[in-house]
Amino acid sequence: MKKTISLFLCLTFIFAFNAPKEEDLKWYQWNEGYPKAIKEKKLILVDAYTDWCGWCKKMDRDTYSNSEVIKKLNKYFVLIKFNPEQIEKTYTIDGQVFTAKDFYNQLCRGERTGFPTTYFIDPVRKSLLIDAGYKDAAGFLQVLDHVVGEASK
């Protein structure tokens, strides 16, 4: 009996600390996230970053870890990480395949925006909003409120 109770307590402890948290963000690659957003009728957030970008890492660490930001993102968006320097990857939009460079040019409309840049796509309306630069949690929440408000009009 003691062995059964001990085993139960061990398994409960293991699952309790390893279970996925509701307040975590789930990031996708484009080819998985884009169809998911269309299917679920959600907005798309594309976080364009590079491995060498310190502000990108700061935004990951400080902004994307904020509980209010996480709740809003999980409710309204499918999240996609995009590194335009990963040239071996391809990106598919409605059957058309793009290189990383061409996909980046589509996102930024041919203009230089720097990193990080957040792209908000409404797949239903086929609209794009670009928000360049680092945002702290409070500033990013304002941007998210604006994007969600525009989508609901």
CORQUIGI-V990299 format. One record per helix or strand. SS is the DSSP state (H for helix, E for strand). FROM is the first residue (numbers start at 1). LEN is the number of residues. If there is no record, write none. Layout:
SS,FROM,LEN
SS,FROM,LEN
This chain:
H,2,17
E,27,2
H,30,11
E,43,6
H,54,10
H,67,10
E,77,6
E,90,4
E,96,4
H,100,9
E,117,6
E,127,6
H,137,15
